[in-house]
Amino acid sequence: MANTGRTVIIVAALFIVLGIAMPFSFAAAIIADGFWTFNENMLSDLGVSYNQTSAYIFNFTCVFSGILIALLGLWKTLASSNLDRKTGIPFMISGLFLCGVGIFNESYQIHAYVATAYFVMLSVTIFMTLVSDVSKRKKVTVAATVLAITIVLLSVPEFNKSGIEVIGSMCACAWLIIQGISMVVNRE
């Protein structure tokens, strides 16, 4: 698969748009819900909100973003080289699990397993990408990724799992933006 400059720009733009759009969509679902509280409610609580608009926004965001992440993971698997190619597989799988979060909301018993699998696969992707970025001496990308990981780790003693989930999700969105910018700057 040819990795043309135009293709890289389009893929990078998708990384950046996803990283920006997901937090805004979650914020819209939170506002529509009206009762969701940071560090008390899990993000997935929005998927079963009494407010149907909130539930639709959250579930649609998870499904649509999951599809895009799976496609970006497939692109990385087909168009990248070496370790970057290998990072595409867990990224693609994490996208499929994110779709599952939106499809199998909290009213399904399987939801907690699907949500956990999403975060585990995304974490694997982020750590594998970090190793790849270190080997390529991408200092800014490495520093930004380490900062995002550090923020999540520092939140552990201060917040319960619902707060950590939100902080981790926002750091993951920042990581998507960082990866998109890196793709443009480095023309991977």
N, C-alpha and C positions, 0 to 999 in steps of 0.2 A: 504494500500500500504506500503510495507516494505521500511523503510528509511535506507538502508544499507550504510556502509562506502563508498563502491565503487560508489553507486549512488550519494551520496553527493559530492564526488570528481568530478564526471562527470558534475553534475549540477553547482558546483562552478566554474569549468573550463569554462563552457559556459558563466557564468556571467562575468568572467574575460576577456575572448576572445572578447565578445561583447563590453565590456567597452574599450578595446584597438582597436579593428578593426573598429568600427564606426567612430571615429575621423580621422583615417588614410584614410578610404574610402571617407569621406567628403573632406579631404585635397586633395585627388587624383582628385575628381570632381572639386574642386576649381582650381587646377593647370590646368586641362584639359580645363576649361572654359576660363581662361586667363583674364577675365574682372570682375569677382566677387570681390567685395570690402567689407571688414569688416565694420560694422556699417552703410553701405548703402544698402546692399542687404540682403534679408532674405535667409536662407539656402534653402528654397523651390524654390527660383529663379533658383537654379541649375537644378531642375527637368524639366525646360522648356528652358534650355540653348540653344543658337544657336549651340553649339558644342554637337552633338549627344552623343559622348563618355561621356561627363560630365553628361548629362541628364540620360543616362543609368546607370552610376555608382551611382548617387544619388538615382534614383528611385529603382534600384535593392537593394541597401543598406537598404532603408526604408522598402521595402517589406520583404526581407530576415530577417532583424533584427526584424521586427515586428512579423513575424512568430515565431522566436526563443523566443522573449519576451512573446508572448502568451503561448507558450508551457511551459516556465519557470513559468509563472503565474499559469497555470494548475497544474504543479508539486507542487508548493507551496500550492495550494488549497487542493490537494489530500494527500500530504505527510507530511505537517507540522501540528503543533498543535496550538490550541487557536487562538490568534490574528495573528500569522504568517499565518495561514490558510486564515484568512479574507483578508490579504494583497494580496493574490494571485489573488483575483477576480479583483480589479482595475488594477493590473499589467497585467493580461491577457487582459483586455479590452483596456488598453493603447497600448499593442502590436498590437491588431487588428486595432486601429486607426492609428498607425504608418504604418501598411500595407496600409491603406487608403491614407496616405500622398503620398506614392509612386505610388499608382494606380490612384488617383484623383489629378493629379498635378495642378498647378496654372491655367491651361487652363480650368478647371472645376469650376463652381461657388461654389460648395460645399467644395472646398479645404480649405478655411480659417476656416470653422466650424470643419472639420476633424482634422486639425492641432491643433486648439485650444483645442479640446476634448482630443487629445493625451497628450498635456502638462498638462491639468487639471487632467486627470486620473493618469498620472505619478506623479504629485505633491501629489495627494491623497495617492498614494502608498508610496511615500517617507515619508510623515508625519505619516502614519499608522505604517510603519516599524520603524520609530524613536520612537514612543510610545512603540512599542513592545520591541525595544532594550533598552529603558530606564527601562522598567519593569524587564528586564533580567539582568540589571546592566552591560551592554556591554559598558564600558566607552570609549574605543578607537573607536568603531563603532559609538557611539553617538556623540563623539567629531568630528569625520570626517564628519558625516552627517550634523551636525550643522555648521561646517566650510563651506561646500558646499552651504548650504542654505544662510549663511551670505554673501558669495561671490556674489551670485545671487542678493540678496537684496541690497547690496552695489553698484551693477552695475546700478541699476535703475536710480539714479539721473545723472549718468555720461554718459550713452549711450542711444540711441534710441531703439525702440523695436527690430530692426534687430541685434544690438549688444548684447542686453540682451538675445535674442534667442540663439545666438552662445554660449555665456557664460553659459547660463542655460543648453544647450545641452552637453557642455563639463563637467559641474559639474554632470549632470546625468550619464554620462559615468564613471566619477570617482566614483560615488555612486555605479554603477554596480560592479566595481572592488572591492570596499570596502566590498560590500555584499558577493562577491565570496570568498574573503580572509577570512572574518568572518566565512563563512560556513565551510571552511577547518579547521581553528583554533579551532572553537567551536564544530565541528562535529554535526551540527544541523540535 
